[in-house]
Amino acid sequence: MELIHIFLISEAKNLLRLKEKRIAEIAFQLDFENASYFTRLFKKQTGMKPMEFKNMSLN
């Protein structure tokens, strides 16, 4: 399960860099049940929230 989470977070990072979609859209595209679970898992894996990562990627 851990490897699946790592893969999903990697995909999420790629999608967040594109800046075309909202966090909730990315969460649902990656088949998470809800955006808050996605956000918690993303923070656990990366140390930052998806929006923080997205803003950092834009700079």
NURO-584077 format. One record per atom (N, C-alpha, C, CB): residue number from 1; residue in three letters; chain; x, y, z; atom name. Coordinates in nm, 3 decimals. Glycine has a CB too. Example, Ala and Ser with C-alpha at 12.3 -4.5 7.8 and 13.67 -1.06 7.14 Angstrom:
BEGIN
{atom 1 'ALA' 'A' {1.319 -0.569 0.780} 'N'}
{atom 1 'ALA' 'A' {1.230 -0.450 0.780} 'CA'}
{atom 1 'ALA' 'A' {1.320 -0.330 0.780} 'C'}
{atom 1 'ALA' 'A' {1.131 -0.447 0.905} 'CB'}
{atom 2 'SER' 'A' {1.285 -0.225 0.708} 'N'}
{atom 2 'SER' 'A' {1.367 -0.106 0.714} 'CA'}
{atom 2 'SER' 'A' {1.290 0.003 0.787} 'C'}
{atom 2 'SER' 'A' {1.408 -0.060 0.572} 'CB'}
***
This chain:
BEGIN
{atom 1 'MET' 'A' {0.082 -0.119 0.000} 'N'}
{atom 1 'MET' 'A' {0.000 0.000 0.000} 'CA'}
{atom 1 'MET' 'A' {0.087 0.126 0.000} 'C'}
{atom 1 'MET' 'A' {-0.093 0.000 0.120} 'CB'}
{atom 2 'GLU' 'A' {0.199 0.119 0.072} 'N'}
{atom 2 'GLU' 'A' {0.289 0.235 0.079} 'CA'}
{atom 2 'GLU' 'A' {0.342 0.272 -0.060} 'C'}
{atom 2 'GLU' 'A' {0.407 0.205 0.174} 'CB'}
{atom 3 'LEU' 'A' {0.375 0.172 -0.140} 'N'}
{atom 3 'LEU' 'A' {0.424 0.200 -0.276} 'CA'}
{atom 3 'LEU' 'A' {0.317 0.265 -0.363} 'C'}
{atom 3 'LEU' 'A' {0.472 0.070 -0.343} 'CB'}
{atom 4 'ILE' 'A' {0.194 0.224 -0.344} 'N'}
{atom 4 'ILE' 'A' {0.083 0.285 -0.419} 'CA'}
{atom 4 'ILE' 'A' {0.070 0.431 -0.380} 'C'}
{atom 4 'ILE' 'A' {-0.050 0.209 -0.393} 'CB'}
{atom 5 'HIS' 'A' {0.078 0.460 -0.250} 'N'}
{atom 5 'HIS' 'A' {0.069 0.598 -0.203} 'CA'}
{atom 5 'HIS' 'A' {0.184 0.682 -0.260} 'C'}
{atom 5 'HIS' 'A' {0.070 0.603 -0.050} 'CB'}
{atom 6 'ILE' 'A' {0.302 0.627 -0.262} 'N'}
{atom 6 'ILE' 'A' {0.417 0.700 -0.316} 'CA'}
{atom 6 'ILE' 'A' {0.395 0.732 -0.464} 'C'}
{atom 6 'ILE' 'A' {0.547 0.618 -0.299} 'CB'}
{atom 7 'PHE' 'A' {0.344 0.634 -0.538} 'N'}
{atom 7 'PHE' 'A' {0.316 0.657 -0.680} 'CA'}
{atom 7 'PHE' 'A' {0.209 0.765 -0.697} 'C'}
{atom 7 'PHE' 'A' {0.270 0.526 -0.747} 'CB'}
{atom 8 'LEU' 'A' {0.101 0.756 -0.619} 'N'}
{atom 8 'LEU' 'A' {-0.008 0.854 -0.631} 'CA'}
{atom 8 'LEU' 'A' {0.039 0.995 -0.597} 'C'}
{atom 8 'LEU' 'A' {-0.124 0.814 -0.542} 'CB'}
{atom 9 'ILE' 'A' {0.121 1.008 -0.495} 'N'}
{atom 9 'ILE' 'A' {0.171 1.140 -0.458} 'CA'}
{atom 9 'ILE' 'A' {0.265 1.193 -0.567} 'C'}
{atom 9 'ILE' 'A' {0.246 1.133 -0.321} 'CB'}
{atom 10 'SER' 'A' {0.342 1.104 -0.627} 'N'}
{atom 10 'SER' 'A' {0.427 1.146 -0.738} 'CA'}
{atom 10 'SER' 'A' {0.344 1.198 -0.855} 'C'}
{atom 10 'SER' 'A' {0.515 1.028 -0.785} 'CB'}
{atom 11 'GLU' 'A' {0.237 1.129 -0.885} 'N'}
{atom 11 'GLU' 'A' {0.145 1.174 -0.991} 'CA'}
{atom 11 'GLU' 'A' {0.080 1.307 -0.952} 'C'}
{atom 11 'GLU' 'A' {0.037 1.067 -1.019} 'CB'}
{atom 12 'ALA' 'A' {0.042 1.319 -0.826} 'N'}
{atom 12 'ALA' 'A' {-0.019 1.443 -0.778} 'CA'}
{atom 12 'ALA' 'A' {0.077 1.559 -0.795} 'C'}
{atom 12 'ALA' 'A' {-0.061 1.429 -0.632} 'CB'}
{atom 13 'LYS' 'A' {0.204 1.538 -0.764} 'N'}
{atom 13 'LYS' 'A' {0.304 1.644 -0.780} 'CA'}
{atom 13 'LYS' 'A' {0.311 1.690 -0.925} 'C'}
{atom 13 'LYS' 'A' {0.443 1.595 -0.733} 'CB'}
{atom 14 'ASN' 'A' {0.310 1.595 -1.017} 'N'}
{atom 14 'ASN' 'A' {0.313 1.630 -1.160} 'CA'}
{atom 14 'ASN' 'A' {0.190 1.712 -1.198} 'C'}
{atom 14 'ASN' 'A' {0.321 1.504 -1.246} 'CB'}
{atom 15 'LEU' 'A' {0.074 1.671 -1.151} 'N'}
{atom 15 'LEU' 'A' {-0.049 1.744 -1.183} 'CA'}
{atom 15 'LEU' 'A' {-0.052 1.881 -1.117} 'C'}
{atom 15 'LEU' 'A' {-0.170 1.663 -1.138} 'CB'}
{atom 16 'LEU' 'A' {0.001 1.892 -0.997} 'N'}
{atom 16 'LEU' 'A' {0.004 2.021 -0.929} 'CA'}
{atom 16 'LEU' 'A' {0.097 2.119 -1.000} 'C'}
{atom 16 'LEU' 'A' {0.049 2.003 -0.783} 'CB'}
{atom 17 'ARG' 'A' {0.203 2.070 -1.058} 'N'}
{atom 17 'ARG' 'A' {0.296 2.157 -1.132} 'CA'}
{atom 17 'ARG' 'A' {0.231 2.217 -1.256} 'C'}
{atom 17 'ARG' 'A' {0.422 2.079 -1.172} 'CB'}
{atom 18 'LEU' 'A' {0.132 2.147 -1.311} 'N'}
{atom 18 'LEU' 'A' {0.066 2.196 -1.432} 'CA'}
{atom 18 'LEU' 'A' {-0.025 2.315 -1.404} 'C'}
{atom 18 'LEU' 'A' {-0.015 2.084 -1.497} 'CB'}
{atom 19 'LYS' 'A' {-0.066 2.331 -1.280} 'N'}
{atom 19 'LYS' 'A' {-0.147 2.442 -1.229} 'CA'}
{atom 19 'LYS' 'A' {-0.281 2.461 -1.300} 'C'}
{atom 19 'LYS' 'A' {-0.070 2.568 -1.240} 'CB'}
{atom 20 'GLU' 'A' {-0.327 2.362 -1.375} 'N'}
{atom 20 'GLU' 'A' {-0.452 2.375 -1.447} 'CA'}
{atom 20 'GLU' 'A' {-0.573 2.332 -1.365} 'C'}
{atom 20 'GLU' 'A' {-0.446 2.294 -1.574} 'CB'}
{atom 21 'LYS' 'A' {-0.551 2.248 -1.265} 'N'}
{atom 21 'LYS' 'A' {-0.662 2.191 -1.189} 'CA'}
{atom 21 'LYS' 'A' {-0.655 2.229 -1.043} 'C'}
{atom 21 'LYS' 'A' {-0.664 2.040 -1.203} 'CB'}
{atom 22 'ARG' 'A' {-0.772 2.229 -0.980} 'N'}
{atom 22 'ARG' 'A' {-0.781 2.253 -0.837} 'CA'}
{atom 22 'ARG' 'A' {-0.741 2.127 -0.762} 'C'}
{atom 22 'ARG' 'A' {-0.923 2.299 -0.797} 'CB'}
{atom 23 'ILE' 'A' {-0.713 2.142 -0.633} 'N'}
{atom 23 'ILE' 'A' {-0.670 2.031 -0.549} 'CA'}
{atom 23 'ILE' 'A' {-0.776 1.921 -0.548} 'C'}
{atom 23 'ILE' 'A' {-0.641 2.080 -0.405} 'CB'}
{atom 24 'ALA' 'A' {-0.902 1.958 -0.532} 'N'}
{atom 24 'ALA' 'A' {-1.010 1.860 -0.527} 'CA'}
{atom 24 'ALA' 'A' {-1.020 1.782 -0.658} 'C'}
{atom 24 'ALA' 'A' {-1.144 1.929 -0.497} 'CB'}
{atom 25 'GLU' 'A' {-1.001 1.849 -0.770} 'N'}
{atom 25 'GLU' 'A' {-1.006 1.781 -0.899} 'CA'}
{atom 25 'GLU' 'A' {-0.894 1.679 -0.912} 'C'}
{atom 25 'GLU' 'A' {-0.997 1.883 -1.013} 'CB'}
{atom 26 'ILE' 'A' {-0.777 1.715 -0.865} 'N'}
{atom 26 'ILE' 'A' {-0.663 1.622 -0.869} 'CA'}
{atom 26 'ILE' 'A' {-0.690 1.502 -0.779} 'C'}
{atom 26 'ILE' 'A' {-0.532 1.693 -0.827} 'CB'}
{atom 27 'ALA' 'A' {-0.743 1.528 -0.659} 'N'}
{atom 27 'ALA' 'A' {-0.774 1.420 -0.566} 'CA'}
{atom 27 'ALA' 'A' {-0.871 1.320 -0.628} 'C'}
{atom 27 'ALA' 'A' {-0.832 1.476 -0.436} 'CB'}
{atom 28 'PHE' 'A' {-0.976 1.370 -0.690} 'N'}
{atom 28 'PHE' 'A' {-1.075 1.282 -0.750} 'CA'}
{atom 28 'PHE' 'A' {-1.021 1.212 -0.874} 'C'}
{atom 28 'PHE' 'A' {-1.202 1.359 -0.785} 'CB'}
{atom 29 'GLN' 'A' {-0.936 1.281 -0.950} 'N'}
{atom 29 'GLN' 'A' {-0.875 1.219 -1.067} 'CA'}
{atom 29 'GLN' 'A' {-0.788 1.100 -1.027} 'C'}
{atom 29 'GLN' 'A' {-0.791 1.321 -1.144} 'CB'}
{atom 30 'LEU' 'A' {-0.725 1.109 -0.911} 'N'}
{atom 30 'LEU' 'A' {-0.639 1.001 -0.863} 'CA'}
{atom 30 'LEU' 'A' {-0.716 0.900 -0.777} 'C'}
{atom 30 'LEU' 'A' {-0.524 1.058 -0.783} 'CB'}
{atom 31 'ASP' 'A' {-0.848 0.909 -0.779} 'N'}
{atom 31 'ASP' 'A' {-0.939 0.814 -0.713} 'CA'}
{atom 31 'ASP' 'A' {-0.935 0.817 -0.561} 'C'}
{atom 31 'ASP' 'A' {-0.907 0.677 -0.759} 'CB'}
{atom 32 'PHE' 'A' {-0.906 0.932 -0.502} 'N'}
{atom 32 'PHE' 'A' {-0.919 0.946 -0.358} 'CA'}
{atom 32 'PHE' 'A' {-1.067 0.969 -0.327} 'C'}
{atom 32 'PHE' 'A' {-0.830 1.063 -0.304} 'CB'}
{atom 33 'GLU' 'A' {-1.111 0.918 -0.213} 'N'}
{atom 33 'GLU' 'A' {-1.252 0.931 -0.176} 'CA'}
{atom 33 'GLU' 'A' {-1.291 1.076 -0.151} 'C'}
{atom 33 'GLU' 'A' {-1.281 0.848 -0.053} 'CB'}
{atom 34 'ASN' 'A' {-1.199 1.152 -0.093} 'N'}
{atom 34 'ASN' 'A' {-1.227 1.294 -0.071} 'CA'}
{atom 34 'ASN' 'A' {-1.096 1.371 -0.069} 'C'}
{atom 34 'ASN' 'A' {-1.306 1.315 0.062} 'CB'}
{atom 35 'ALA' 'A' {-1.109 1.502 -0.086} 'N'}
{atom 35 'ALA' 'A' {-0.990 1.587 -0.096} 'CA'}
{atom 35 'ALA' 'A' {-0.917 1.599 0.037} 'C'}
{atom 35 'ALA' 'A' {-1.030 1.725 -0.145} 'CB'}
{atom 36 'SER' 'A' {-0.987 1.590 0.148} 'N'}
{atom 36 'SER' 'A' {-0.919 1.605 0.277} 'CA'}
{atom 36 'SER' 'A' {-0.828 1.485 0.305} 'C'}
{atom 36 'SER' 'A' {-1.023 1.620 0.391} 'CB'}
{atom 37 'TYR' 'A' {-0.870 1.364 0.267} 'N'}
{atom 37 'TYR' 'A' {-0.781 1.248 0.283} 'CA'}
{atom 37 'TYR' 'A' {-0.658 1.264 0.194} 'C'}
{atom 37 'TYR' 'A' {-0.857 1.117 0.249} 'CB'}
{atom 38 'PHE' 'A' {-0.679 1.309 0.072} 'N'}
{atom 38 'PHE' 'A' {-0.569 1.334 -0.020} 'CA'}
{atom 38 'PHE' 'A' {-0.471 1.434 0.040} 'C'}
{atom 38 'PHE' 'A' {-0.622 1.385 -0.155} 'CB'}
{atom 39 'THR' 'A' {-0.524 1.542 0.097} 'N'}
{atom 39 'THR' 'A' {-0.439 1.645 0.156} 'CA'}
{atom 39 'THR' 'A' {-0.358 1.590 0.273} 'C'}
{atom 39 'THR' 'A' {-0.524 1.764 0.202} 'CB'}
{atom 40 'ARG' 'A' {-0.422 1.511 0.359} 'N'}
{atom 40 'ARG' 'A' {-0.350 1.452 0.473} 'CA'}
{atom 40 'ARG' 'A' {-0.238 1.359 0.427} 'C'}
{atom 40 'ARG' 'A' {-0.448 1.375 0.563} 'CB'}
{atom 41 'LEU' 'A' {-0.268 1.275 0.330} 'N'}
{atom 41 'LEU' 'A' {-0.167 1.182 0.279} 'CA'}
{atom 41 'LEU' 'A' {-0.054 1.258 0.210} 'C'}
{atom 41 'LEU' 'A' {-0.230 1.082 0.181} 'CB'}
{atom 42 'PHE' 'A' {-0.088 1.360 0.133} 'N'}
{atom 42 'PHE' 'A' {0.013 1.440 0.064} 'CA'}
{atom 42 'PHE' 'A' {0.106 1.505 0.166} 'C'}
{atom 42 'PHE' 'A' {-0.053 1.547 -0.025} 'CB'}
{atom 43 'LYS' 'A' {0.049 1.563 0.272} 'N'}
{atom 43 'LYS' 'A' {0.130 1.627 0.375} 'CA'}
{atom 43 'LYS' 'A' {0.218 1.525 0.447} 'C'}
{atom 43 'LYS' 'A' {0.041 1.701 0.476} 'CB'}
{atom 44 'LYS' 'A' {0.163 1.408 0.473} 'N'}
{atom 44 'LYS' 'A' {0.241 1.303 0.540} 'CA'}
{atom 44 'LYS' 'A' {0.360 1.261 0.455} 'C'}
{atom 44 'LYS' 'A' {0.151 1.181 0.570} 'CB'}
{atom 45 'GLN' 'A' {0.342 1.252 0.325} 'N'}
{atom 45 'GLN' 'A' {0.448 1.206 0.235} 'CA'}
{atom 45 'GLN' 'A' {0.550 1.315 0.202} 'C'}
{atom 45 'GLN' 'A' {0.386 1.154 0.107} 'CB'}
{atom 46 'THR' 'A' {0.505 1.441 0.194} 'N'}
{atom 46 'THR' 'A' {0.593 1.548 0.145} 'CA'}
{atom 46 'THR' 'A' {0.630 1.651 0.250} 'C'}
{atom 46 'THR' 'A' {0.528 1.618 0.030} 'CB'}
{atom 47 'GLY' 'A' {0.554 1.656 0.359} 'N'}
{atom 47 'GLY' 'A' {0.580 1.756 0.461} 'CA'}
{atom 47 'GLY' 'A' {0.514 1.890 0.435} 'C'}
{atom 47 'GLY' 'A' {0.725 1.776 0.474} 'CB'}
{atom 48 'MET' 'A' {0.437 1.898 0.328} 'N'}
{atom 48 'MET' 'A' {0.364 2.022 0.298} 'CA'}
{atom 48 'MET' 'A' {0.228 1.990 0.237} 'C'}
{atom 48 'MET' 'A' {0.445 2.113 0.204} 'CB'}
{atom 49 'LYS' 'A' {0.136 2.085 0.247} 'N'}
{atom 49 'LYS' 'A' {0.004 2.066 0.190} 'CA'}
{atom 49 'LYS' 'A' {0.012 2.082 0.038} 'C'}
{atom 49 'LYS' 'A' {-0.098 2.168 0.250} 'CB'}
{atom 50 'PRO' 'A' {-0.084 2.024 -0.035} 'N'}
{atom 50 'PRO' 'A' {-0.081 2.035 -0.181} 'CA'}
{atom 50 'PRO' 'A' {-0.076 2.180 -0.231} 'C'}
{atom 50 'PRO' 'A' {-0.202 1.966 -0.240} 'CB'}
{atom 51 'MET' 'A' {-0.150 2.269 -0.166} 'N'}
{atom 51 'MET' 'A' {-0.150 2.409 -0.210} 'CA'}
{atom 51 'MET' 'A' {-0.014 2.474 -0.189} 'C'}
{atom 51 'MET' 'A' {-0.258 2.488 -0.135} 'CB'}
{atom 52 'GLU' 'A' {0.052 2.439 -0.080} 'N'}
{atom 52 'GLU' 'A' {0.188 2.491 -0.054} 'CA'}
{atom 52 'GLU' 'A' {0.283 2.442 -0.164} 'C'}
{atom 52 'GLU' 'A' {0.239 2.446 0.087} 'CB'}
{atom 53 'PHE' 'A' {0.272 2.314 -0.199} 'N'}
{atom 53 'PHE' 'A' {0.356 2.258 -0.304} 'CA'}
{atom 53 'PHE' 'A' {0.327 2.327 -0.437} 'C'}
{atom 53 'PHE' 'A' {0.333 2.106 -0.317} 'CB'}
{atom 54 'LYS' 'A' {0.200 2.347 -0.465} 'N'}
{atom 54 'LYS' 'A' {0.160 2.411 -0.591} 'CA'}
{atom 54 'LYS' 'A' {0.216 2.553 -0.599} 'C'}
{atom 54 'LYS' 'A' {0.005 2.414 -0.604} 'CB'}
{atom 55 'ASN' 'A' {0.203 2.630 -0.490} 'N'}
{atom 55 'ASN' 'A' {0.254 2.767 -0.488} 'CA'}
{atom 55 'ASN' 'A' {0.406 2.768 -0.500} 'C'}
{atom 55 'ASN' 'A' {0.211 2.838 -0.359} 'CB'}
{atom 56 'MET' 'A' {0.474 2.674 -0.436} 'N'}
{atom 56 'MET' 'A' {0.619 2.666 -0.445} 'CA'}
{atom 56 'MET' 'A' {0.663 2.633 -0.588} 'C'}
{atom 56 'MET' 'A' {0.673 2.559 -0.346} 'CB'}
{atom 57 'SER' 'A' {0.587 2.549 -0.656} 'N'}
{atom 57 'SER' 'A' {0.621 2.508 -0.792} 'CA'}
{atom 57 'SER' 'A' {0.604 2.623 -0.891} 'C'}
{atom 57 'SER' 'A' {0.536 2.390 -0.833} 'CB'}
{atom 58 'LEU' 'A' {0.515 2.715 -0.859} 'N'}
{atom 58 'LEU' 'A' {0.490 2.827 -0.950} 'CA'}
{atom 58 'LEU' 'A' {0.602 2.930 -0.945} 'C'}
{atom 58 'LEU' 'A' {0.357 2.892 -0.917} 'CB'}
{atom 59 'ASN' 'A' {0.677 2.930 -0.837} 'N'}
{atom 59 'ASN' 'A' {0.785 3.031 -0.822} 'CA'}
{atom 59 'ASN' 'A' {0.914 2.985 -0.884} 'C'}
{atom 59 'ASN' 'A' {0.809 3.062 -0.677} 'CB'}
***
